[in-house]
Amino acid sequence: MVQNFWIKFAIPDLMRLMIGLLLLDGKRLIISGLRAGKIASKINEPASAENLAVCPLLTPKIVLGDCILRGEPVDPKNKKYSKQVRHDPRANEKVSAYMGQLIKEKNLSSPEEVNALASEHIVGSSFDDLVLSGDTPIQQAQYKMYDAFAADTRKGRISLAKEALSICTDCADAYVLLAEEEANTYGEAIVLYRKGVEAGKKALGPEQLANGDHFWARLETRPYMRSLEGLAHCLWEIGEDDEATACWEELIRLNPNDNQGIRWRLALAYLTDERYADTKTLLAKFVGDITVCTVYTRAFVTYATEGNTVAAQTALKAANDLNPFVLPYFIGALELPDEIITQFAMGSEEEAINYVQEFGHLWSDEAINWFVNWFERKAAKKTFDDVFPDANQKGVVLNNVLDLNLLRKK
């Protein structure tokens, strides 16, 4: 409970950037690679960059602005990194674990005391300066995993994960890392992720699993959630949609704030089965989410469930105002790249490309025509700068999109 207090309330200004990384472990701004529709896959088919998501078998890029928090994708056949593994945000959980240890040792109770402690012991310290002493085998194994996540070679990461399992076989994160680094097929990864899920259940116990209150804020829950997330991805890739969807629904139940970004994958699953009402209900829980994935999908499902209502038009306007690049790619006025976009900044053209690549096939022709008709009415009444308020740098190309004859042809 004291550790939760530190995570939620006692972060000084100097620490926000550092600690923010650990809270963003799963808050990915990429969903590239999620299977487009129902693609039949074999369980022992090698994973590839074309059909994997934020991934079990690749090390994805996670981009916030210009900051790359994770390594380059690797070829699962040879599993070689180019030079070194870039920063794995899961290693940052060691900071919070260390703070929890200090708070417990010193029996602190106020935010002021905790902030002073952080300034004294964390600011300016290196990763190796933070020495953790686990009271139980599962704690000791998890602390070993923080070192594994921080290791800069695949060999070192695998070795440390296996050391963690030698300390405690219920270390779910060890199975997660081995699924990422050693598995060469979906079948192999699924076996490891299932072991991680079972280990996480055993370590947490039924009482904790039944209670989703601030679940993600408790560090000991995260290995289980990462195992379940990885399992869901692999199941989705081999066509086990129902079980994958159930995994994602459970993750949202346990962590309604969705630090892992599960809502985007669950929305894709719902839309694939034309569960528009379920998608609408899901996204209604995240009113403040201003990612392209959420705002455009909200507009689509509002239209799909209500028709051309004021609410649907308002949602579409909000989406287009947020990122005007989606329609040009929808209708082919701008050409989608052959490669899957695996990194982007919020509000960028790349984010729009990512959305069309992943969700575009789920928009019905009727819905796209609705979008075009709405755009024509807006474009007929307003100037180019009004229609594309944040895209002047693309003026030449996007002026062509305003050619209504081109829109009608498409």
C-alpha positions in Angstrom: 0.0 0.0 0.0 2.9 2.4 0.8 4.4 1.5 -2.6 1.1 2.3 -4.3 1.2 5.7 -2.5 4.6 6.4 -4.0 3.5 5.5 -7.5 0.3 7.5 -7.5 0.8 10.5 -5.3 4.4 11.2 -4.3 6.3 11.9 -7.5 8.3 15.1 -7.4 8.7 17.2 -10.5 12.3 16.2 -11.0 11.2 12.5 -11.1 8.2 12.7 -13.4 10.1 12.0 -16.6 12.0 9.0 -15.1 9.1 7.5 -13.2 6.7 8.2 -16.1 8.6 5.6 -18.2 7.7 2.8 -15.8 4.1 3.8 -15.8 4.0 3.8 -19.6 5.3 0.2 -20.0 2.3 -1.0 -21.9 0.9 2.3 -23.0 2.0 1.7 -26.5 1.2 4.2 -29.3 1.6 1.5 -31.9 -0.6 -1.4 -32.9 1.1 -2.1 -36.2 1.1 -5.7 -37.2 -2.2 -6.7 -35.7 -3.7 -9.2 -38.2 -5.8 -7.5 -40.8 -9.0 -9.5 -40.7 -9.1 -13.2 -40.2 -5.9 -14.5 -41.7 -5.5 -18.3 -41.4 -2.1 -18.9 -39.6 -0.5 -22.2 -38.6 0.5 -22.5 -35.0 4.1 -23.4 -35.9 4.4 -20.7 -38.5 7.4 -18.4 -38.0 6.5 -14.9 -36.8 7.2 -12.1 -39.2 7.2 -8.3 -39.1 4.2 -8.3 -41.5 1.8 -10.2 -39.2 2.9 -9.5 -35.7 1.7 -6.8 -33.3 3.3 -5.1 -30.4 4.8 -8.2 -30.1 5.5 -11.5 -28.6 8.3 -12.3 -31.0 9.6 -9.0 -32.1 11.0 -6.2 -30.0 8.8 -3.2 -31.1 9.5 0.5 -31.1 7.5 2.5 -28.7 7.5 6.1 -29.6 6.5 9.1 -27.5 7.3 12.1 -29.5 10.8 11.5 -30.8 11.8 9.2 -27.9 12.3 5.5 -28.9 11.9 3.5 -25.8 12.4 0.0 -27.2 14.7 -1.9 -29.6 14.4 -2.4 -33.3 12.4 -5.3 -34.6 14.5 -8.4 -35.1 14.3 -11.3 -37.4 12.8 -14.2 -35.4 14.7 -16.7 -37.5 18.1 -15.6 -36.2 17.1 -13.3 -33.3 20.1 -11.0 -33.7 20.1 -7.4 -32.6 21.9 -4.9 -34.9 24.3 -3.7 -32.1 22.5 -3.6 -28.8 19.0 -3.7 -27.4 17.7 -0.2 -26.7 16.1 0.7 -23.5 13.4 -1.7 -22.3 10.9 0.3 -20.2 10.1 -2.6 -18.0 13.5 -2.2 -16.4 12.3 1.1 -15.0 10.0 -0.8 -12.6 13.2 -1.3 -10.6 13.1 2.3 -9.6 9.6 2.0 -8.1 10.5 -1.3 -6.4 13.5 0.4 -4.9 11.5 3.3 -3.6 8.9 0.9 -2.1 11.7 -0.9 -0.3 13.1 2.4 1.1 9.7 3.6 2.2 9.0 0.4 4.0 12.4 0.4 5.7 12.1 4.0 6.9 8.4 3.8 7.6 7.5 7.0 5.8 4.0 8.3 5.6 3.9 11.7 4.0 4.4 12.8 0.3 7.0 15.4 1.5 9.1 12.6 3.1 8.8 10.4 0.1 9.8 13.2 -2.3 12.8 14.1 -0.2 13.8 10.4 -0.1 13.5 10.2 -3.9 15.7 13.3 -4.4 18.3 11.8 -2.1 18.4 8.2 -3.3 17.1 8.2 -6.9 18.1 11.5 -8.7 21.6 11.1 -10.1 21.8 7.4 -9.3 22.6 4.7 -11.9 20.6 1.5 -12.5 23.2 -0.5 -10.7 23.1 1.7 -7.7 19.6 0.5 -6.8 20.2 -2.6 -4.7 17.1 -4.6 -4.1 16.8 -7.3 -1.4 13.9 -9.6 -1.9 12.2 -11.3 1.1 10.8 -14.2 -0.9 11.9 -16.3 -3.8 9.3 -14.7 -6.1 10.6 -11.2 -5.2 14.2 -12.3 -5.7 13.4 -13.8 -9.1 11.5 -10.6 -10.2 14.4 -8.4 -9.2 16.6 -10.6 -11.4 14.2 -9.9 -14.2 14.7 -6.2 -13.9 18.4 -6.9 -14.6 17.3 -9.1 -17.5 15.2 -6.3 -19.0 18.1 -3.9 -18.6 20.6 -6.3 -20.3 21.8 -5.0 -23.7 22.3 -8.4 -25.4 19.8 -11.1 -26.2 22.2 -13.7 -24.7 22.4 -11.8 -21.5 18.6 -11.3 -21.3 17.9 -15.0 -21.8 20.5 -16.1 -19.3 19.2 -13.8 -16.6 15.6 -15.0 -17.3 16.7 -18.6 -16.8 18.4 -17.6 -13.6 15.2 -16.0 -12.4 13.3 -19.3 -13.1 16.0 -21.2 -11.1 15.2 -19.0 -8.1 11.4 -19.3 -8.5 9.4 -21.1 -11.2 6.5 -18.8 -10.6 8.3 -15.8 -12.1 5.9 -14.9 -14.9 8.1 -12.2 -16.5 10.8 -14.8 -17.1 8.4 -16.7 -19.3 7.4 -13.5 -21.1 11.0 -12.7 -21.9 11.8 -16.2 -23.1 8.7 -16.1 -25.3 10.0 -12.8 -26.8 13.6 -13.9 -27.2 13.7 -17.7 -27.7 10.4 -18.7 -29.3 10.6 -19.1 -33.1 6.9 -20.0 -33.7 3.6 -19.0 -32.3 3.1 -22.4 -30.9 6.4 -22.1 -28.9 5.5 -18.6 -27.7 2.0 -19.7 -26.6 3.4 -22.5 -24.5 5.7 -20.0 -22.7 3.0 -17.4 -22.3 0.6 -19.9 -20.8 3.2 -20.9 -18.3 3.6 -17.2 -17.5 -0.2 -16.8 -17.0 -0.4 -19.8 -14.7 2.7 -18.6 -12.8 1.2 -15.2 -12.4 -2.1 -16.5 -11.1 -0.3 -18.7 -8.6 1.9 -15.8 -7.4 -1.0 -13.4 -7.0 -3.7 -15.7 -5.7 -7.5 -15.5 -6.5 -8.2 -12.6 -4.1 -5.9 -10.2 -6.0 -7.1 -11.4 -9.4 -10.7 -10.8 -8.3 -10.0 -7.2 -7.4 -9.2 -4.8 -10.2 -8.8 -1.8 -8.0 -5.6 0.0 -9.0 -4.4 -3.4 -10.3 -1.7 -2.0 -12.6 -0.3 0.3 -9.8 0.8 -2.8 -7.9 4.1 -3.9 -9.4 3.5 -7.5 -8.5 0.6 -7.7 -10.9 2.4 -6.6 -14.1 4.2 -9.9 -14.9 0.8 -11.6 -15.0 -0.7 -8.9 -17.2 2.2 -9.0 -19.6 1.9 -12.8 -19.9 -1.8 -12.5 -20.6 -1.2 -9.7 -23.2 1.5 -11.7 -25.0 -0.8 -14.8 -25.0 -3.6 -12.8 -26.5 -1.5 -11.6 -29.4 -0.3 -15.0 -30.3 -3.7 -16.5 -30.1 -5.1 -13.8 -32.4 -2.3 -14.4 -34.9 -3.2 -18.1 -35.2 -6.9 -17.4 -35.5 -8.0 -18.2 -32.0 -10.1 -15.0 -31.9 -12.5 -15.9 -29.1 -9.8 -16.7 -26.5 -7.7 -13.7 -27.6 -10.7 -11.4 -27.1 -11.4 -13.0 -23.7 -7.8 -12.3 -22.6 -8.1 -8.6 -23.7 -11.4 -8.2 -22.0 -9.9 -9.6 -18.8 -7.0 -7.2 -19.0 -9.4 -4.2 -19.3 -11.4 -5.5 -16.4 -8.3 -5.7 -14.2 -6.9 -2.4 -15.4 -9.7 0.0 -16.4 -7.2 2.8 -17.0 -5.6 0.5 -19.6 -1.9 1.4 -19.2 -1.1 -1.4 -21.7 -3.1 0.0 -24.6 -5.4 -3.1 -24.8 -8.4 -1.1 -25.9 -7.1 -0.7 -29.4 -6.6 -4.4 -29.9 -9.9 -5.2 -28.3 -11.6 -2.7 -30.5 -10.0 -4.3 -33.5 -11.3 -7.7 -32.4 -14.8 -6.4 -31.8 -14.9 -4.7 -35.2 -13.6 -7.8 -37.0 -16.8 -9.5 -35.7 -18.9 -6.5 -36.4 -19.6 -6.0 -32.7 -20.2 -2.3 -33.2 -22.2 -1.8 -30.0 -19.5 -3.5 -27.9 -16.9 -1.3 -29.6 -18.8 1.8 -28.8 -19.3 0.8 -25.2 -15.6 0.1 -24.9 -14.4 3.4 -26.3 -17.0 5.3 -24.2 -14.8 4.4 -21.2 -11.9 6.4 -22.6 -13.4 9.8 -23.3 -10.1 11.6 -23.0 -8.2 9.3 -25.5 -7.2 11.5 -28.4 -5.3 8.8 -30.4 -6.4 8.5 -34.1 -7.3 4.9 -33.4 -9.9 5.8 -30.8 -11.4 8.9 -32.3 -11.8 7.6 -35.8 -13.1 4.2 -34.6 -15.6 6.1 -32.3 -16.9 8.0 -35.3 -17.3 4.9 -37.4 -19.1 2.8 -34.7 -21.4 5.8 -33.9 -22.4 5.9 -37.6 -22.7 2.1 -37.8 -25.0 2.0 -34.7 -26.9 5.3 -35.2 -26.7 6.3 -38.8 -26.0 9.9 -39.9 -26.9 11.5 -36.6 -25.6 14.7 -35.2 -23.6 12.6 -32.7 -22.0 10.7 -35.6 -21.1 13.9 -37.5 -19.7 15.5 -34.4 -17.5 12.5 -33.8 -16.3 12.5 -37.4 -15.5 16.2 -37.2 -13.5 15.7 -34.0 -11.6 12.9 -35.7 -10.8 14.8 -38.9 -9.8 17.9 -36.9 -7.4 15.8 -34.9 -5.7 14.2 -37.9 -6.8 15.1 -41.5 -4.6 12.6 -43.2 -6.9 9.6 -42.7 -9.4 10.3 -45.5 -6.7 10.9 -48.3 -5.3 7.4 -47.5 -8.8 5.9 -47.2 -9.7 6.9 -50.7 -6.3 6.4 -52.3 -5.6 10.1 -52.9 -2.4 9.5 -51.0 -0.7 6.1 -51.5 -0.1 3.8 -48.5 3.5 2.6 -48.1 4.2 -1.0 -48.7 5.9 -1.4 -45.3 3.8 -1.5 -42.1 4.3 1.7 -40.0 5.7 0.6 -36.7 6.4 3.9 -35.1 4.7 7.3 -35.0 4.1 10.4 -33.0 0.6 11.4 -32.0 -1.1 13.6 -34.6 1.4 12.7 -37.3 0.7 11.5 -40.9 2.3 8.2 -39.9 -0.3 7.7 -37.2 -3.0 8.1 -39.9 -1.2 5.6 -42.1 -1.0 3.2 -39.2 -4.8 3.5 -38.6 -5.7 2.9 -42.2 -3.4 -0.1 -42.5 -4.8 -1.7 -39.4 -8.5 -0.6 -39.3 -9.2 0.7 -42.8 -10.5 -2.7 -44.1 -13.1 -2.7 -41.3 -14.8 0.5 -42.5 -17.7 -0.4 -44.7 -18.0 1.2 -48.2 -21.1 2.9 -46.9 -19.2 4.5 -44.0 -16.4 5.7 -46.2 -18.9 7.3 -48.6 -20.5 9.0 -45.6 -17.0 10.3 -44.7 -16.5 11.6 -48.2 -19.9 13.2 -48.4 -19.3 15.0 -45.1 -15.9 16.1 -46.3 -17.3 17.5 -49.5 -19.9 19.6 -47.6 -17.2 20.9 -45.3 -14.7 21.5 -48.1 -17.3 23.4 -50.2 -17.8 25.8 -47.3 -14.3 26.3 -46.0 -10.9 27.2 -47.1 -8.0 24.8 -47.3 -6.5 26.0 -44.1 -9.8 25.4 -42.3 -10.2 21.9 -43.7 -6.6 20.9 -42.9 -5.6 23.3 -40.0 -2.5 21.4 -39.0 -1.3 20.1 -42.3 0.0 23.2 -44.2 3.3 21.5 -44.7 1.5 19.0 -47.0 -0.3 21.8 -48.9 0.6 20.8 -52.4 -0.5 17.2 -52.0 -3.5 17.8 -49.8 -4.8 20.6 -52.1 -5.3 17.8 -54.6 -7.4 16.0 -52.1 -9.7 19.0 -52.1 -10.4 18.4 -55.8 -13.9 17.1 -55.4 -13.8 15.4 -58.7 -10.9 13.4 -57.4 -12.9 12.5 -54.3 -15.9 11.4 -56.4 -13.7 9.3 -58.7 -12.3 7.4 -55.7 
